[in-house]
Amino acid sequence: MTTGRIWGFLGGATSAVTGLVITYDTTFGNVLYLITYVTMCVMAWIAVARIEAGPDRHPWVLAATAQALWLLGDVIEMAYFYLSSTGVPPVGPADAFWLAGYPLLAVALTMMARRRAPGQLRGAVLDGLTLTVAAGLASWQFLISPILGTGLGLAESVVPPLYPIADVALLAGVLFIALSPGGRGTPTRLLLGAVGLYLAIDIGYNVLPLFLDYSVVARIGPLIMLGNALIIAASLHPARAELTRPGRRVNVLHPSRVLFLGLAFLSAPTLSVVKSGVDHNAVIALVATALSTAFVLTRFTIAVREQERAQAQLAYQARHDPLTGLANRSVLTDRLERPGPVAVLYLDLDGFKEVNDSYGHEAGDLVLSTVATRLSAAVRTTDLVVRLGGDEFVLLCPDLPQTEAVRLAERVLEDVARPIEFQGAVLDIGASVGIAEDAPDRDVLRTADMAMYEAKKQGRGRWVVAGASSDH
């Protein structure tokens, strides 16, 4: 599905949910709610069917199943409302279906995190569990413990606390994705938004009754379908693979991550102070703990930043020529593996050996650096300039027609031939260029190399198009 249709679908879902909030607790609203929810579930399974069978589909199957279970819970509750003479029980069969959806979605999120960051998930898991423990502690103190102490029956005492526990599990799953390496495109943001909305709805159900009448609070229920729509949109998005396939490794410690970890560390002492009462000594202890946490996290951040810089430097050196700063052969190989037509210009300098022999390697290094600068200035921003080694360079130009490649070769020959001054002397060099378009067997680099040697045979400062009858 195109991105335009996806945003149109989300717009329609938002309008439908708005109508459900307005018509809530009416017969018309209930019928519209059921029709909308069924439509959402059908679309979720249609989206799953469009995904190629295999491991990439499994998390989406679990997410669609979770939505179906929540729908069944709502159907059961409506049946009690309209058919039972005793009305809707405070705890009943519907809770089993509602609760069953949470672990399925949490497992789906965890599967996505493992697939998008294989072997790189340790840091995300540790940070995610740190934040999850803090959230679990807050849930216990404010949501679970008060219910357990009400003296209600077994079902009324056990089932309601399961919802905060399920939310904590769901929070862990979404944190694994949010903190793991990988793409941060629209599908990821849609998925994170959906789970964030689910959690906000559940928190609203627990907190808002303290300030509002429950009949008002219950109107947030239809918002769950907006979360469902966000998940469906993520599964239909053309770039959904970023959620289930390995992406570019990212080792960056975002400042917000450090802030959240600091808040997590302070959650236990803060809750202890709140529970035991605020006094002079408790405040001093809390401030001292906050300062110690800040110092430890600052030192931790500095150490991680130093490691990131060292890793970035090593990664850059592994993919770039140390003299010219141009990309090296490994980068060229990666780019050649991408689909799509390309034109390759293979350059070999004329007269470079004579410069080295007459003026030394310092002059040779100046020539190579100057040529690298001139080549970089001659190409488009989408093109790649590579130094293969010695005095050989490659220009990789995606979607460049042959006529334009020839014009580029002529411009490069002219630029490279401009004089280079060295210690009062003028260094005279040129280049020979082989031009090749993407070959069916993708051996375009070798084809361009052979064309370059043909240009060498014809004399200095020439270009040859591989397979063409004319050259210059």
Buried (B, 14 or more C-beta within 10 A) or exposed (E): BEEEEBEEBBEEBEEBBEBBBEBBEEEEBBEBBBEBBEEBBEBBBEBBEEBEEEEBBBBBBBBBBBBBBBBBBBBBBBEBEEEEEEEBBEBBBBBBBBBBBBBBBBBBBBBBBBBBBEEBBEBBBEBBBBBBBBBBBBBBBBBBEEBEEEEBEEEBBEBBBBBBBBBBBBBBBBBBBBBBBBBEBBBBEBBBBBBBBBBEBBBBBBEBEEEEEEEEBBBBBBBBBBBBBBBBBBBBBEEBBBBBBBBEEBEEBEEEBBEBBBEBBBBBBBBBBEEEEEEEEBEEBBEEBBEEBBEEBEEEBEEBEEEBEEEEEEEEEEBBBEEBBBBBBEBBEEBBEEEEEBBBBBBBBBBBEEBBEEBEEEBBEBBBBBBBBBBBEBBEEEBBBBBBEEBBBBBBBBEBEEEEBBEBBEEBBBBBBEEBEBEEEEBEBBBBBBBBBBBEEEEBBBBBBBBBEBBBEEEBBBBBBBEEEEBB
